[in-house]
């Protein structure tokens, strides 16, 4: 059972970390977009 469980945990942690990194990048891009809009005005 552990032989099957370890790769599943590894790949799920990798997927979660990639999704978290992407969401952080999207939030940063959104904040930069909003701040550039306010600077133009």
MITORKE-502171 format. One record per atom (N, C-alpha, C): y, z, x; atom name. Coordinates in Angstrom, 2 decimals. Each point is the difference from the previous one (the first is absolute). Example, Ala and Ser with C-alpha at 12.3 -4.5 7.8 and 13.67 -1.06 7.14 Angstrom:
! residues 2
<pt y="-5.69" z="7.80" x="13.19" name="N"/>
<pt y="1.19" z="0.00" x="-0.89" name="CA"/>
<pt y="1.20" z="0.00" x="0.90" name="C"/>
<pt y="1.05" z="-0.72" x="-0.35" name="N"/>
<pt y="1.19" z="0.06" x="0.82" name="CA"/>
<pt y="1.09" z="0.73" x="-0.77" name="C"/>
//
This chain:
! residues 41
<pt y="-1.20" z="0.00" x="0.83" name="N"/>
<pt y="1.20" z="0.00" x="-0.83" name="CA"/>
<pt y="1.26" z="0.00" x="0.87" name="C"/>
<pt y="0.01" z="0.81" x="1.08" name="N"/>
<pt y="1.19" z="0.07" x="0.85" name="CA"/>
<pt y="0.28" z="-1.32" x="0.68" name="C"/>
<pt y="-1.07" z="-0.76" x="0.27" name="N"/>
<pt y="0.21" z="-1.29" x="0.68" name="CA"/>
<pt y="0.78" z="-0.95" x="-0.89" name="C"/>
<pt y="-0.20" z="0.08" x="-1.30" name="N"/>
<pt y="0.77" z="-0.85" x="-0.93" name="CA"/>
<pt y="1.37" z="0.62" x="-0.30" name="C"/>
<pt y="0.08" z="1.33" x="0.06" name="N"/>
<pt y="1.22" z="0.69" x="-0.41" name="CA"/>
<pt y="1.11" z="-0.16" x="1.03" name="C"/>
<pt y="-0.34" z="0.03" x="1.28" name="N"/>
<pt y="1.02" z="-0.04" x="1.06" name="CA"/>
<pt y="0.80" z="-1.31" x="-0.01" name="C"/>
<pt y="-0.61" z="-1.19" x="-0.06" name="N"/>
<pt y="0.82" z="-1.23" x="-0.05" name="CA"/>
<pt y="0.85" z="-0.10" x="-1.26" name="C"/>
<pt y="-0.51" z="0.50" x="-1.12" name="N"/>
<pt y="0.79" z="-0.04" x="-1.23" name="CA"/>
<pt y="1.26" z="0.84" x="0.16" name="C"/>
<pt y="-0.14" z="1.19" x="0.57" name="N"/>
<pt y="1.16" z="0.87" x="0.23" name="CA"/>
<pt y="0.96" z="-0.65" x="0.98" name="C"/>
<pt y="-0.55" z="-0.62" x="1.05" name="N"/>
<pt y="0.86" z="-0.62" x="1.01" name="CA"/>
<pt y="0.81" z="-1.14" x="-0.60" name="C"/>
<pt y="-0.65" z="-0.88" x="-0.75" name="N"/>
<pt y="0.72" z="-1.14" x="-0.58" name="CA"/>
<pt y="0.96" z="0.43" x="-1.09" name="C"/>
<pt y="-0.36" z="1.04" x="-0.76" name="N"/>
<pt y="0.93" z="0.47" x="-1.03" name="CA"/>
<pt y="1.23" z="0.64" x="0.64" name="C"/>
<pt y="-0.17" z="0.74" x="1.07" name="N"/>
<pt y="1.16" z="0.57" x="0.70" name="CA"/>
<pt y="0.87" z="-1.10" x="0.60" name="C"/>
<pt y="-0.63" z="-1.05" x="0.54" name="N"/>
<pt y="0.77" z="-1.12" x="0.54" name="CA"/>
<pt y="0.80" z="-0.68" x="-1.09" name="C"/>
<pt y="-0.63" z="-0.23" x="-1.16" name="N"/>
<pt y="0.70" z="-0.65" x="-1.11" name="CA"/>
<pt y="1.14" z="0.88" x="-0.50" name="C"/>
<pt y="-0.21" z="1.29" x="-0.11" name="N"/>
<pt y="1.05" z="0.90" x="-0.48" name="CA"/>
<pt y="1.16" z="0.02" x="0.98" name="C"/>
<pt y="-0.29" z="0.01" x="1.30" name="N"/>
<pt y="1.08" z="0.02" x="0.99" name="CA"/>
<pt y="0.78" z="-1.31" x="-0.03" name="C"/>
<pt y="-0.68" z="-1.13" x="-0.19" name="N"/>
<pt y="0.70" z="-1.28" x="-0.07" name="CA"/>
<pt y="0.89" z="-0.07" x="-1.24" name="C"/>
<pt y="-0.50" z="0.47" x="-1.13" name="N"/>
<pt y="0.79" z="-0.01" x="-1.23" name="CA"/>
<pt y="1.20" z="0.93" x="0.14" name="C"/>
<pt y="-0.19" z="1.15" x="0.62" name="N"/>
<pt y="1.12" z="0.93" x="0.19" name="CA"/>
<pt y="1.05" z="-0.62" x="0.91" name="C"/>
<pt y="-0.44" z="-0.66" x="1.08" name="N"/>
<pt y="0.95" z="-0.63" x="0.91" name="CA"/>
<pt y="0.77" z="-1.11" x="-0.69" name="C"/>
<pt y="-0.68" z="-0.79" x="-0.81" name="N"/>
<pt y="0.67" z="-1.08" x="-0.72" name="CA"/>
<pt y="0.99" z="0.55" x="-1.01" name="C"/>
<pt y="-0.35" z="1.06" x="-0.70" name="N"/>
<pt y="0.93" z="0.56" x="-0.98" name="CA"/>
<pt y="1.23" z="0.58" x="0.69" name="C"/>
<pt y="-0.18" z="0.62" x="1.17" name="N"/>
<pt y="1.15" z="0.51" x="0.74" name="CA"/>
<pt y="0.90" z="-1.15" x="0.43" name="C"/>
<pt y="-0.59" z="-1.09" x="0.46" name="N"/>
<pt y="0.79" z="-1.16" x="0.41" name="CA"/>
<pt y="0.75" z="-0.60" x="-1.19" name="C"/>
<pt y="-0.64" z="-0.05" x="-1.16" name="N"/>
<pt y="0.66" z="-0.54" x="-1.20" name="CA"/>
<pt y="1.18" z="0.89" x="-0.39" name="C"/>
<pt y="-0.18" z="1.31" x="0.08" name="N"/>
<pt y="1.09" z="0.92" x="-0.33" name="CA"/>
<pt y="1.16" z="-0.18" x="0.98" name="C"/>
<pt y="-0.32" z="-0.15" x="1.29" name="N"/>
<pt y="1.06" z="-0.21" x="0.99" name="CA"/>
<pt y="0.75" z="-1.30" x="-0.26" name="C"/>
<pt y="-0.73" z="-1.06" x="-0.33" name="N"/>
<pt y="0.65" z="-1.27" x="-0.29" name="CA"/>
<pt y="0.88" z="0.11" x="-1.23" name="C"/>
<pt y="-0.46" z="0.71" x="-1.01" name="N"/>
<pt y="0.78" z="0.18" x="-1.23" name="CA"/>
<pt y="1.27" z="0.79" x="0.29" name="C"/>
<pt y="-0.12" z="1.05" x="0.81" name="N"/>
<pt y="1.18" z="0.81" x="0.35" name="CA"/>
<pt y="0.99" z="-0.85" x="0.81" name="C"/>
<pt y="-0.50" z="-0.80" x="0.92" name="N"/>
<pt y="0.89" z="-0.87" x="0.77" name="CA"/>
<pt y="0.68" z="-1.03" x="-0.91" name="C"/>
<pt y="-0.73" z="-0.51" x="-0.96" name="N"/>
<pt y="0.59" z="-0.98" x="-0.94" name="CA"/>
<pt y="1.10" z="0.65" x="-0.82" name="C"/>
<pt y="-0.24" z="1.20" x="-0.50" name="N"/>
<pt y="1.01" z="0.69" x="-0.80" name="CA"/>
<pt y="1.21" z="0.35" x="0.85" name="C"/>
<pt y="-0.21" z="0.45" x="1.22" name="N"/>
<pt y="1.12" z="0.39" x="0.85" name="CA"/>
<pt y="0.82" z="-1.22" x="0.41" name="C"/>
<pt y="-0.64" z="-1.12" x="0.21" name="N"/>
<pt y="0.75" z="-1.22" x="0.34" name="CA"/>
<pt y="0.80" z="-0.50" x="-1.20" name="C"/>
<pt y="-0.54" z="0.17" x="-1.20" name="N"/>
<pt y="0.74" z="-0.38" x="-1.20" name="CA"/>
<pt y="1.26" z="0.88" x="-0.15" name="C"/>
<pt y="-0.14" z="1.28" x="0.26" name="N"/>
<pt y="1.15" z="0.89" x="-0.16" name="CA"/>
<pt y="1.02" z="-0.22" x="1.11" name="C"/>
<pt y="-0.44" z="-0.40" x="1.19" name="N"/>
<pt y="0.94" z="-0.25" x="1.09" name="CA"/>
<pt y="0.83" z="-1.24" x="-0.25" name="C"/>
<pt y="-0.61" z="-0.99" x="-0.68" name="N"/>
<pt y="0.76" z="-1.24" x="-0.30" name="CA"/>
<pt y="1.15" z="0.32" x="-0.95" name="C"/>
<pt y="-0.25" z="0.84" x="-1.01" name="N"/>
<pt y="1.06" z="0.39" x="-0.94" name="CA"/>
<pt y="0.95" z="0.95" x="0.71" name="C"/>
//
